Amino acid sequence: MFLIRSAFWLSLVVLLIPAEDKPESSNPQPVQVSAVSAYGAAQSAIADFAKFCERQPDTCKTGGAAMETFGYKARHGARMLYEFLDGQLNEKATPAADTLKPADKAPKWRAAENEKPA
C-alpha cells in the first residue's frame, strides 16, 4: 500500500511540474491528454490492479507475507527506538544526589525581626 501511495503522490507531483517544451516526436499529431482522461486511465489501472490477486494468487500470497514481515520489523524497530529514547530521557530526568551542606542551604541574609522594611 505504501508503494501505491508513493507512486500516486510522485505522479501527482510530476503532473504539476510545468514543462518548457515538448520533445520532438515522430508522431505528427500529438495526443492531447486532459485531466479527465488521465483520471479515467488511473481509475482503470487501479481497477485492474485490484484484480491482480485473482490472476496471480501465489504472487499475492508472497507479497502479503513479505509485507507482514516488514510490519513486524517496523514495529520491532519502533519499539527499540522507544526504549532507547525512554532510557535516555529517564537518565536526564534523574536528579543528582544532594551535595549541599546544611550551611549552604541556610539563607545568607535575613532581615532583623524588629526592623521594618523601608
Residue pairs with C-beta under 8 A, 6 or more apart in sequence:
4 49
15 38
22 30
52 59
52 60
53 60
111 117
